[in-house]
Amino acid sequence: MKLFAWLLDLVYPPKCPFCGKLLGKDESDLCGKCRKDLPEVGGSVKRGENFRQCWSVYYYEDEVIDSIHRFKFSGMQQYAQVYGRLIAMTLLRKKVEFDILTWVPISKKRRRTRGYEQTRLIAKTVAEELGCDCVPTLRKVRDNPPQSLQKSAANRRGNVLNAYQTVHPERFRGRRVLLIDDIITSGATLGECSKTLLMAGAAQVECATLAVTQNSDKK
Ligand SMILES: [Zn+2]
């Protein structure tokens, strides 16, 4: 397995997922410059309803925007491992407590066109890093238009209304859920998912994302 990883590095030398620069021997996951300069959040935001707070790693700006676009729309699914490790580090640093780790699902149709469910990949790495299970708790039952096309907060809330259903609610009934997504903008999606989980018996919901927009209506 080690040899395979070595060969893979030789053919596809690891690059920083944010600026695209080749990583040096002493750099892992991201380059030294991005590690120093990317806009860290350093705390949680309270935005949207039904969940306690959302822990994010970076503000959604410049290289972070470009990176997430490549991750979602240009097939760079391997970024999930770096994103997941960064989120896990933030959760550890902030001593965030939870019982069940899960993710915001995308629709079946979106999964088919993209070829992967980016949020599940991130959640999987977070779980591996924290040594816990990553379990599906939600499925998306409506293939609504992207949230980024919704101009107002009210439109964003309306667009995701009743878009999710729970799966296996017995797994999280009475338990504290940590919900992972790639980005929080207005908090409408995380709020709707949290409402669905709470109505099915979750004790509380807390969220974590790679990125957060500076204000709630910018994407
Ligand atoms: Zn970089």
Residues whose N, C-alpha, C, O or C-beta is under 5 A from the ligand:
A	BS01	ZN	C16 F18 C19 G20 C31 C34
